Amino acid sequence: MIKTLFSLPSLASVSRSAALCFLVGSMASTLIAAPAVAATPPVSPDLLARADTVSRPTATSLERLAPDADPDVIALGLATMQCAQRHGVGETAQRLAVIDYSRSSLTPRLWVFDLKHDKLLYREVVAHGQGSGGDIPDRFSNQEGSHASSLGLFVTRQTYEGKNGYSLRLDGLEPGFNDAAMSRAIVIHGADYVDPESGERQGGLGRSWGCPALRPDVAGDVIDVLKEGQFVFSYYPEREWLMHSALAQCAQARIDDRESPDDALLSSR
């Protein structure tokens, strides 16, 4: 049912239909004198802009920019973003941040891509929530008071000055998995405990109350490129989310249709 809800017309079927129309039209023009051809209706500028926004980036191009990232995670993040765009969310977004929580907090696991200019803007360490576990998190929640990180796709909103300084609000797009982010005040902010050097001594970065916290030296710059309508995608191979999130299912269907991967992302690593 989820795949049906988000299903898109097959490019192959569209191509066959176009070819058939061309063939029939050519035969008709040969057999009979055709009347004057009416002008082709102009394509809506909105539709052109939307198609341009959705189709420009590819998983392959992003994987080249971030060779140390898991290509399956990058592909899933991009496909999830595109599913949201095709349903009217963040259609003009030009940047995507991907967080891979299956990695150690001491390893760079956040990549920020400039989709318009095909560039990698940032490759950074990022903290996760106290309620999500130790160095490599394994528990995720959408619940108030859990102090855990949430999975899935977020669209960014406004910036503000709070108790953690300059911060960026995240609006979760996946009901039951991250849609409480605004009420939980899950935001991107800088934090002194995001310090790889001290983290090496203590076996992991310090942890937040569920926020993807960054090094203070880069937090402001990252926030500025991600604010107001860009995307953040947080990944971990959690079966419940991958099986029951409509956006995750839509994204996996897009990947299957395009690439027919041998290994499903549902398998834990």
Buried (B, 14 or more C-beta within 10 A) or exposed (E): EBEEEBEEEEEEEEEEEEEEEEEEEEEEEEEEEEEEEEEEEEEEEEEEEBEEBBEEBBBEBBBEBBEEBBBBBBBBBBBBBBBBBBBEBBBEBBBBBBBBBBBBBBEBBBBBBBBEEBEBBBBBBBBBBBBBBEBBBEBBBBEEEBBBBBBBBBBBBEBEEEEBBBBBBBBBBBBBBBBBBBEBBBBBBBBEBBBBEEBEEEEBBBBBBBBBBBBBEBBBEBBEBBBEBBBBBBBBBBEEBBEBBBBBBBBBBBBEBEEEEEEEBEEEE
